């Protein structure tokens, strides 16, 4: 049976480097995708992953086994991302251009719409970017996000409604509205 995250973290606290590697394997790509969505740059996302795991190791004695490791590492990631976002302006995500057999004009229009969405996404306050990324890109449920952030599920639903409305209005103004 596989160790839980909390058990692995307890082993890290006791000096087991293999346990740290196990946590890295479980969370590095999640943290990377979160950072890339919020910061827009692959290089910055890699920097975030490195800094997050540096802090996990550095502050290992501060981890409380009564708290979910997932919540703890996402809090560290949020702090690192927010700290970097104050210093660096987010870079729009590089388009993932995948040739297809569909109409090239439609493909270009989709790419432009995607770029405009990301521009508007990066105009949102960092906390809203973080929540939207956890929900839409990381696939976390309202309950999981509530546990990670300490925001009640009903408050999250309200915030997501306001975020969607904000994006909807911004995209309408730019003539790029597709049902969110």
ROSE-4610 file (N, C-alpha, C; in Angstrom, 1 decimal, always signed):
// ROSE-4610
residu = [X/X/X/X/X/X/X/X/X/X/X/X/X/X/X/X/X/X/X/X/X/X/X/X/X/X/X/X/X/X/X/X/X/X/X/X/X/X/X/X/X/X/X/X/X/X/X/X/X/X/X/X/X/X/X/X/X/X/X/X/X/X/X/X/X/X/X/X/X/X/X/X/X/X/X/X/X/X/X/X/X/X/X/X/X/X/X/X/X/X/X/X/X/X/X/X/X/X/X/X/X/X/X/X/X/X/X/X/X/X/X/X/X/X/X/X/X/X/X/X/X/X/X/X/X/X/X/X/X/X/X/X/X/X/X/X/X/X/X/X/X/X/X/X/X/X/X/X/X/X/X/X/X/X/X/X/X/X/X/X/X/X/X/X/X/X/X/X/X/X/X/X/X/X/X/X/X/X/X/X/X/X/X/X/X/X/X/X/X/X/X/X/X/X/X/X/X/X/X/X/X/X/X/X/X/X/X/X/X/X/X/X/X/X/X/X/X/X/X/X/X/X/X/X/X/X/X/X/X/X/X/X/X/X/X/X/X/X/X/X/X/X/X/X/X/X/X/X/X/X/X/X/X/X/X/X/X/X/X/X/X/X/X/X/X/X/X/X/X/X/X/X/X/X/X/X/X/X/X/X/X/X/X/X/X/X/X/X/X/X/X/X/X/X/X/X/X/X/X/X/X/X/X/X/X/X/X/X/X/X/X/X/X/X/X/X/X/X/X/X/X/X/X/X/X/X/X/X/X/X/X/X/X/X/X/X/X/X/X/X/X/X/X/X/X/X/X/X/X/X/X/X/X/X/X/X/X/X/X/X/X/X/X/X/X/X/X/X/X/X/X/X/X/X/X/X/X/X/X/X/X/X/X/X/X/X/X/X/X/X/X/X/X/X/X/X/X/X/X/X/X/X/X/X/X/X/X/X/X/X/X/X/X/X/X/X/X/X/X/X/X/X/X/X/X/X/X/X/X/X/X/X/X/X/X/X/X/X/X/X/X/X/X/X/X/X/X/X/X/X/X/X/X/X/X/X/X/X/X/X/X/X/X/X/X/X/X/X/X/X/X/X/X/X/X/X/X/X/X/X/X/X/X/X/X/X/X/X/X/X/X/X/X/X/X/X/X/X/X/X/X/X/X/X/X/X/X/X/X/X/X/X/X/X/X/X/X/X/X/X/X/X/X/X/X/X/X/X/X/X/X/X/X/X/X/X/X/X/X/X]
num = [1/1/1/2/2/2/3/3/3/4/4/4/5/5/5/6/6/6/7/7/7/8/8/8/9/9/9/10/10/10/11/11/11/12/12/12/13/13/13/14/14/14/15/15/15/16/16/16/17/17/17/18/18/18/19/19/19/20/20/20/21/21/21/22/22/22/23/23/23/24/24/24/25/25/25/26/26/26/27/27/27/28/28/28/29/29/29/30/30/30/31/31/31/32/32/32/33/33/33/34/34/34/35/35/35/36/36/36/37/37/37/38/38/38/39/39/39/40/40/40/41/41/41/42/42/42/43/43/43/44/44/44/45/45/45/46/46/46/47/47/47/48/48/48/49/49/49/50/50/50/51/51/51/52/52/52/53/53/53/54/54/54/55/55/55/56/56/56/57/57/57/58/58/58/59/59/59/60/60/60/61/61/61/62/62/62/63/63/63/64/64/64/65/65/65/66/66/66/67/67/67/68/68/68/69/69/69/70/70/70/71/71/71/72/72/72/73/73/73/74/74/74/75/75/75/76/76/76/77/77/77/78/78/78/79/79/79/80/80/80/81/81/81/82/82/82/83/83/83/84/84/84/85/85/85/86/86/86/87/87/87/88/88/88/89/89/89/90/90/90/91/91/91/92/92/92/93/93/93/94/94/94/95/95/95/96/96/96/97/97/97/98/98/98/99/99/99/100/100/100/101/101/101/102/102/102/103/103/103/104/104/104/105/105/105/106/106/106/107/107/107/108/108/108/109/109/109/110/110/110/111/111/111/112/112/112/113/113/113/114/114/114/115/115/115/116/116/116/117/117/117/118/118/118/119/119/119/120/120/120/121/121/121/122/122/122/123/123/123/124/124/124/125/125/125/126/126/126/127/127/127/128/128/128/129/129/129/130/130/130/131/131/131/132/132/132/133/133/133/134/134/134/135/135/135/136/136/136/137/137/137/138/138/138/139/139/139/140/140/140/141/141/141/142/142/142/143/143/143/144/144/144/145/145/145/146/146/146/147/147/147/148/148/148/149/149/149/150/150/150/151/151/151/152/152/152/153/153/153/154/154/154/155/155/155/156/156/156/157/157/157/158/158/158/159/159/159/160/160/160/161/161/161/162/162/162/163/163/163/164/164/164/165/165/165/166/166/166/167/167/167/168/168/168/169/169/169/170/170/170/171/171/171/172/172/172/173/173/173/174/174/174/175/175/175/176/176/176/177/177/177/178/178/178/179/179/179/180/180/180]
x = [+0.8/+0.0/+0.9/+0.5/+1.3/+1.1/+2.2/+2.2/+1.3/+0.7/-0.1/+0.9/+0.5/+1.3/+1.8/+0.9/+1.3/+2.4/+2.2/+3.3/+4.6/+4.6/+5.8/+6.5/+5.6/+6.2/+6.8/+6.2/+6.7/+8.1/+8.2/+9.5/+10.5/+10.1/+11.0/+11.5/+10.6/+10.9/+12.0/+12.0/+13.0/+14.2/+14.3/+15.6/+15.6/+14.4/+14.3/+14.2/+15.3/+15.3/+14.5/+14.3/+13.5/+12.0/+11.6/+10.2/+10.0/+11.1/+11.0/+10.8/+11.5/+11.4/+10.0/+9.4/+8.0/+7.0/+7.2/+6.3/+6.5/+7.8/+8.1/+7.4/+7.5/+6.8/+5.3/+4.7/+3.3/+2.8/+3.6/+3.1/+3.8/+5.0/+5.7/+4.9/+4.3/+3.6/+2.3/+1.7/+0.5/+0.9/+2.0/+2.5/+3.0/+3.6/+4.1/+2.9/+1.8/+0.7/+0.0/-0.1/-0.7/+0.1/+1.4/+2.3/+2.3/+2.3/+2.3/+1.0/-0.1/-1.4/-1.4/-0.9/-0.9/+0.2/+1.3/+2.5/+2.7/+2.3/+2.3/+3.7/+4.6/+6.0/+6.4/+6.9/+7.5/+8.6/+9.5/+10.7/+10.3/+9.4/+8.9/+8.2/+7.4/+6.8/+7.8/+8.9/+10.0/+10.6/+10.8/+11.3/+10.4/+9.1/+8.1/+8.2/+8.3/+8.3/+9.6/+10.7/+12.0/+11.8/+11.3/+11.2/+10.2/+9.1/+8.1/+8.8/+9.5/+10.1/+11.2/+11.9/+12.9/+12.3/+11.2/+10.5/+9.9/+9.4/+8.8/+9.9/+11.1/+12.2/+12.7/+12.9/+13.4/+12.5/+11.2/+10.2/+9.5/+10.2/+9.6/+9.2/+9.9/+9.6/+8.4/+7.9/+6.7/+5.5/+5.6/+4.5/+3.8/+2.5/+1.7/+0.9/+1.1/+0.4/-1.1/-1.6/-3.1/-3.7/-2.8/-3.2/-2.8/-3.7/-3.4/-2.2/-1.3/-0.1/-0.5/-1.5/-1.9/-2.3/-3.0/-3.4/-2.1/-1.2/+0.0/+0.9/+1.1/+1.9/+1.3/+0.0/-0.7/-0.6/-0.7/-0.5/+0.9/+1.9/+3.3/+3.3/+2.8/+2.8/+2.1/+1.0/+0.2/+1.1/+1.8/+2.6/+3.8/+4.4/+5.5/+5.0/+3.9/+3.4/+3.0/+2.3/+1.9/+3.1/+4.1/+5.3/+6.0/+6.1/+6.7/+5.8/+4.5/+3.7/+3.7/+4.1/+4.3/+5.5/+6.5/+7.8/+7.8/+7.1/+7.2/+5.8/+5.7/+4.5/+4.2/+3.0/+2.8/+3.0/+3.5/+3.7/+2.5/+1.9/+0.9/+1.4/+0.5/+0.9/+1.3/+2.3/+2.7/+1.6/+1.1/+0.0/+0.5/-0.3/+0.1/-0.4/+0.3/-0.1/+0.0/-1.2/-1.2/-1.9/-1.1/-1.7/-2.9/-3.9/-5.0/-5.6/-6.5/-7.1/-8.3/-8.6/-9.8/-9.4/-10.4/-10.2/-9.1/-8.0/-7.0/-7.5/-8.5/-9.0/-9.6/-10.4/-11.0/-9.9/-8.9/-7.8/-7.2/-6.9/-6.3/-7.3/-8.6/-9.6/-9.6/-9.6/-9.5/-8.3/-7.2/-5.9/-6.0/-6.5/-6.7/-7.6/-8.7/-9.7/-9.0/-8.2/-7.5/-6.5/-5.8/-4.8/-5.6/-6.7/-7.5/-8.0/-8.4/-8.9/-7.7/-6.5/-5.4/-5.0/-5.1/-4.9/-5.9/-7.1/-8.1/-7.9/-7.6/-7.3/-6.2/-5.1/-4.0/-4.4/-5.5/-6.0/-6.7/-7.2/-7.9/-6.9/-7.4/-6.5/-5.9/-4.7/-4.0/-4.9/-5.7/-6.5/-7.5/-8.1/-9.1/-8.5/-7.3/-6.5/-6.3/-5.9/-5.5/-6.8/-7.9/-9.1/-9.6/-9.5/-10.0/-9.0/-7.7/-6.8/-7.0/-7.2/-7.5/-8.7/-9.8/-11.0/-11.0/-10.6/-10.8/-9.6/-8.4/-7.2/-6.7/-6.8/-6.4/-7.5/-8.8/-9.9/-10.3/-10.0/-10.4/-11.9/-12.5/-13.9/-14.0/-15.2/-15.4/-15.0/-15.3/-15.0/-13.5/-12.7/-11.3/-10.7/-11.2/-10.7/-11.0/-12.2/-12.5/-11.5/-11.2/-10.2/-8.8/-8.5/-7.1/-7.1/-8.2/-8.2/-8.8/-9.6/-10.4/-11.6/-11.9/-13.1/-14.3/-15.4/-16.6/-17.0/-17.7/-18.1/-19.1/-20.0/-21.0/-20.3/-19.3/-18.6/-17.8/-17.3/-16.5/-17.5/-18.7/-19.6/-19.9/-20.1/-20.4/-19.2/-18.0/-16.8/-16.6/-16.9/-16.7/-17.8/-18.9/-20.0/-19.5/-18.9/-18.4/-17.2/-16.4/-15.2/-15.7/-16.6/-17.2/-17.8/-18.6/-19.2/-18.2/-17.1/-16.1/-15.4/-15.1/-14.5/-15.5/-16.7/-17.8/-17.9/-17.9/-18.0/-16.8/-15.6/-14.4/-14.3/-14.7/-14.6/-15.7/-16.9/-17.9/-17.4/-16.8/-16.2/-15.3/-14.6/-13.6/-14.2/-15.5/-16.1/-15.7/-15.3/-14.8/-15.6/-16.9/-17.7/-18.1/-17.7/-18.2/-18.7/-19.8/-20.4/-19.4/-19.1/-18.2/-18.8]
y = [-1.2/+0.0/+1.2/+2.2/+3.4/+4.4/+5.0/+5.9/+7.2/+7.7/+9.0/+10.1/+11.2/+12.4/+12.8/+12.7/+13.1/+12.2/+10.9/+9.9/+10.2/+10.5/+10.8/+12.0/+13.0/+14.3/+14.0/+13.1/+12.8/+12.1/+11.3/+10.7/+11.7/+12.7/+13.8/+14.5/+14.8/+15.4/+14.6/+13.3/+12.4/+12.2/+13.0/+12.9/+11.9/+11.4/+10.4/+11.2/+11.2/+11.9/+11.2/+9.9/+9.2/+9.6/+9.9/+10.4/+11.7/+12.6/+13.9/+13.7/+12.7/+12.4/+11.9/+11.2/+10.7/+11.9/+12.8/+14.0/+14.8/+14.9/+15.7/+15.0/+13.7/+13.0/+13.2/+13.3/+13.5/+14.9/+15.9/+17.3/+18.2/+17.8/+18.8/+19.2/+18.2/+18.6/+19.4/+19.2/+20.0/+21.4/+21.6/+22.9/+23.6/+22.9/+23.4/+24.0/+23.2/+23.6/+24.8/+24.8/+25.9/+27.2/+27.1/+28.3/+28.7/+27.8/+28.2/+28.9/+28.4/+29.1/+30.5/+30.6/+32.0/+32.9/+32.4/+33.3/+33.3/+32.3/+32.3/+31.8/+31.6/+31.3/+29.9/+29.1/+27.8/+27.9/+28.9/+29.1/+29.5/+30.4/+30.9/+29.8/+29.0/+27.8/+26.9/+26.6/+25.7/+26.4/+27.7/+28.4/+28.2/+28.3/+28.2/+26.8/+25.8/+24.4/+24.2/+24.7/+24.6/+25.3/+26.5/+27.3/+26.6/+26.1/+25.4/+24.2/+23.4/+22.2/+22.6/+23.7/+24.2/+24.6/+25.3/+25.7/+24.5/+23.5/+22.3/+21.7/+21.6/+21.0/+21.9/+23.2/+24.1/+24.2/+24.2/+24.4/+23.1/+22.0/+20.6/+20.5/+21.1/+21.0/+21.8/+22.7/+23.5/+22.8/+21.7/+21.0/+20.3/+20.5/+19.9/+18.7/+17.5/+16.3/+16.4/+17.3/+17.4/+18.2/+18.8/+19.6/+18.7/+18.8/+18.0/+18.5/+17.6/+18.0/+18.8/+18.3/+19.0/+20.4/+20.7/+22.1/+22.9/+22.3/+23.0/+23.3/+22.4/+22.6/+23.6/+23.6/+24.5/+25.9/+26.0/+27.3/+27.9/+27.0/+27.5/+27.9/+27.1/+27.5/+28.8/+29.0/+30.3/+31.4/+31.3/+32.3/+32.7/+31.6/+31.8/+32.5/+32.0/+32.6/+34.1/+34.4/+35.7/+36.6/+36.1/+36.9/+37.2/+36.2/+36.5/+37.4/+37.2/+38.0/+39.5/+39.8/+41.2/+41.8/+40.9/+41.4/+41.3/+40.3/+40.0/+40.2/+40.7/+40.8/+39.5/+38.9/+37.6/+37.7/+36.6/+36.5/+35.8/+36.2/+35.4/+34.0/+33.0/+31.7/+31.5/+30.8/+30.5/+29.6/+30.0/+29.1/+27.7/+26.8/+25.4/+25.1/+25.5/+25.3/+23.9/+23.3/+21.9/+21.9/+21.5/+21.5/+20.5/+20.9/+19.9/+20.0/+19.1/+19.0/+20.0/+20.7/+21.6/+22.9/+23.7/+25.0/+25.8/+26.2/+27.0/+28.4/+29.0/+30.2/+30.0/+29.0/+28.7/+28.4/+27.7/+27.5/+28.8/+29.7/+31.0/+31.8/+31.8/+32.4/+31.9/+30.6/+29.9/+30.3/+30.4/+30.8/+32.2/+33.1/+34.5/+34.6/+33.9/+33.9/+33.4/+32.3/+31.8/+32.8/+33.5/+34.5/+35.7/+36.1/+37.1/+36.7/+35.4/+34.9/+35.0/+34.6/+34.6/+36.0/+36.9/+38.3/+38.8/+38.5/+38.9/+38.1/+36.8/+36.0/+36.7/+37.2/+37.8/+39.2/+39.8/+41.1/+40.9/+39.6/+39.3/+39.5/+39.8/+39.8/+38.4/+38.4/+37.1/+36.0/+36.4/+35.5/+34.8/+35.6/+35.1/+34.2/+34.6/+33.7/+32.3/+32.4/+31.2/+30.3/+30.8/+30.1/+29.5/+30.3/+29.8/+28.7/+28.8/+27.8/+26.5/+26.6/+25.4/+24.6/+25.4/+24.8/+24.3/+25.2/+24.9/+24.1/+24.4/+23.7/+22.6/+22.7/+21.6/+20.6/+21.0/+20.1/+19.8/+20.7/+20.5/+20.9/+20.2/+20.5/+21.7/+22.2/+23.3/+22.9/+21.7/+21.2/+21.1/+20.6/+20.6/+22.0/+22.9/+24.3/+24.9/+24.6/+25.1/+24.7/+23.4/+22.9/+23.5/+23.8/+24.4/+25.8/+26.6/+28.0/+28.5/+27.7/+28.1/+28.9/+29.0/+29.8/+28.8/+29.1/+28.2/+27.9/+26.8/+26.3/+27.4/+27.8/+28.8/+30.1/+30.6/+31.8/+31.5/+30.3/+30.0/+30.0/+29.5/+29.5/+30.9/+31.8/+33.2/+33.9/+33.6/+34.2/+33.7/+32.4/+31.9/+32.5/+32.8/+33.4/+34.8/+35.6/+36.9/+36.9/+35.9/+35.8/+35.5/+34.6/+34.3/+35.5/+36.3/+37.5/+38.5/+38.7/+39.6/+39.2/+37.9/+37.5/+37.6/+37.3/+37.4/+38.8/+39.8/+41.2/+41.7/+41.3/+41.7/+41.1/+39.8/+39.2/+39.8/+40.1/+40.8/+42.1/+42.9/+44.2/+44.0/+42.9/+42.7/+42.0/+41.6/+40.9/+39.5/+38.9/+37.5/+36.6/+36.9/+36.1/+34.8/+33.7/+32.4/+31.9/+31.2/+30.8/+30.1/+30.7/+30.2/+29.1]
z = [+0.0/+0.0/+0.0/-0.8/-0.9/+0.3/+0.7/+1.8/+1.4/+2.4/+2.2/+2.1/+1.6/+1.5/+2.9/+3.8/+5.2/+5.8/+5.5/+5.9/+5.3/+4.0/+3.3/+3.9/+4.2/+4.8/+6.1/+6.9/+8.2/+8.0/+7.0/+6.7/+6.2/+5.5/+5.1/+6.3/+7.3/+8.5/+9.3/+9.1/+9.7/+8.9/+7.7/+7.0/+5.8/+5.4/+4.3/+3.0/+2.2/+1.0/-0.1/+0.0/-1.0/-0.8/+0.4/+0.6/+0.0/+0.0/-0.7/-2.2/-2.7/-4.2/-4.5/-3.6/-3.8/-3.8/-2.9/-2.9/-4.2/-4.6/-5.8/-7.0/-7.1/-8.2/-8.2/-7.0/-6.9/-7.2/-6.9/-6.9/-7.9/-8.4/-9.3/-10.5/-11.2/-12.4/-12.1/-11.0/-10.6/-10.3/-9.6/-9.2/-10.5/-11.4/-12.7/-13.5/-13.6/-14.4/-13.8/-12.5/-11.8/-12.0/-11.9/-12.1/-13.5/-14.5/-15.9/-16.3/-15.7/-16.0/-15.5/-14.3/-13.6/-14.1/-14.4/-14.8/-16.3/-17.0/-18.4/-19.0/-18.2/-18.8/-18.2/-19.1/-18.7/-17.8/-18.1/-17.3/-15.9/-15.8/-14.5/-13.7/-14.4/-13.8/-13.2/-13.9/-13.4/-12.2/-12.2/-11.0/-9.8/-10.1/-9.0/-8.4/-9.2/-8.8/-7.9/-8.4/-7.6/-6.2/-6.2/-5.0/-4.0/-4.6/-3.7/-3.0/-3.7/-3.1/-2.2/-2.5/-1.6/-0.3/-0.4/+0.9/+1.6/+0.9/+1.6/+2.4/+1.8/+2.5/+3.7/+3.3/+4.3/+5.6/+5.3/+6.4/+6.8/+6.6/+6.8/+8.3/+9.2/+10.6/+11.0/+10.1/+10.3/+9.9/+9.1/+8.7/+9.9/+9.9/+11.0/+10.4/+10.9/+10.3/+10.4/+11.2/+11.3/+10.1/+9.3/+8.1/+6.9/+5.9/+4.7/+4.0/+3.5/+2.8/+1.6/+0.9/-0.4/-0.1/+1.0/+1.3/+1.6/+2.3/+2.7/+1.5/+0.6/-0.6/-1.5/-1.7/-2.5/-1.9/-0.6/+0.1/-0.2/-0.1/-0.4/-1.9/-2.8/-4.2/-4.4/-3.8/-4.0/-3.5/-2.3/-1.8/-2.8/-3.3/-4.2/-5.5/-6.1/-7.3/-7.1/-6.0/-5.7/-5.5/-4.8/-4.6/-5.9/-6.8/-8.1/-9.0/-8.9/-9.7/-9.4/-8.1/-7.8/-8.4/-8.6/-9.2/-10.7/-11.3/-12.7/-13.3/-14.5/-15.2/-15.9/-15.7/-16.4/-17.9/-18.4/-19.9/-20.4/-21.5/-22.1/-22.5/-22.3/-22.6/-24.1/-24.3/-25.7/-26.3/-27.5/-28.1/-28.3/-28.1/-28.4/-29.8/-30.8/-32.2/-32.6/-32.9/-33.3/-34.7/-35.7/-37.0/-37.0/-37.7/-37.9/-39.3/-39.6/-40.9/-41.0/-40.0/-40.0/-40.8/-41.0/-41.7/-41.1/-41.8/-41.2/-40.7/-41.3/-40.8/-39.4/-39.3/-38.0/-36.9/-37.3/-36.3/-35.9/-36.8/-36.4/-35.5/-35.9/-35.0/-33.6/-33.5/-32.2/-31.4/-32.1/-31.4/-31.0/-31.8/-31.4/-30.2/-30.2/-29.1/-27.8/-27.9/-26.8/-26.2/-27.1/-26.7/-25.9/-26.4/-25.8/-24.5/-24.4/-23.1/-22.1/-22.4/-21.5/-21.1/-22.1/-21.7/-20.6/-20.8/-19.8/-18.5/-18.6/-17.4/-16.5/-17.2/-16.5/-16.0/-16.4/-15.8/-14.5/-14.3/-13.0/-11.8/-10.6/-9.5/-9.2/-8.7/-8.5/-7.7/-6.7/-6.0/-6.9/-7.8/-8.7/-9.7/-10.2/-11.1/-10.4/-9.2/-8.4/-8.3/-7.9/-7.8/-9.1/-10.1/-11.5/-11.9/-11.7/-12.1/-11.3/-10.1/-9.3/-9.8/-10.1/-10.6/-12.0/-12.9/-14.3/-14.9/-14.4/-14.9/-14.1/-12.8/-12.0/-11.7/-12.1/-11.9/-10.5/-9.6/-8.2/-8.0/-7.1/-6.8/-5.9/-5.7/-4.8/-3.3/-3.0/-1.7/-1.5/-2.5/-2.4/-2.3/-3.1/-3.1/-1.7/-1.2/+0.1/+1.2/+1.1/+2.1/+1.9/+0.7/+0.4/+0.8/+0.6/+0.8/+2.1/+2.7/+3.9/+3.5/+2.3/+1.8/+1.8/+2.3/+2.3/+0.9/+0.7/-0.6/-1.2/-0.3/-0.8/-1.3/-0.5/-0.9/-2.2/-2.4/-3.6/-4.8/-4.6/-5.8/-6.1/-5.2/-5.4/-6.1/-5.6/-6.3/-7.7/-7.9/-9.3/-10.2/-9.7/-10.5/-10.9/-9.9/-10.2/-11.2/-11.0/-11.9/-13.3/-13.5/-14.8/-15.4/-14.6/-15.1/-15.6/-14.8/-15.1/-16.5/-16.6/-17.9/-19.0/-18.8/-19.8/-20.3/-19.4/-19.8/-20.5/-20.1/-20.7/-22.1/-22.3/-23.6/-24.5/-24.0/-24.8/-25.3/-24.5/-24.9/-26.0/-26.1/-27.1/-28.3/-28.2/-29.3/-29.4/-28.3/-28.3/-27.4/-27.2/-26.3/-26.9/-26.2/-26.5/-25.1/-25.0/-23.7/-22.9/-21.7/-20.7/-19.9]
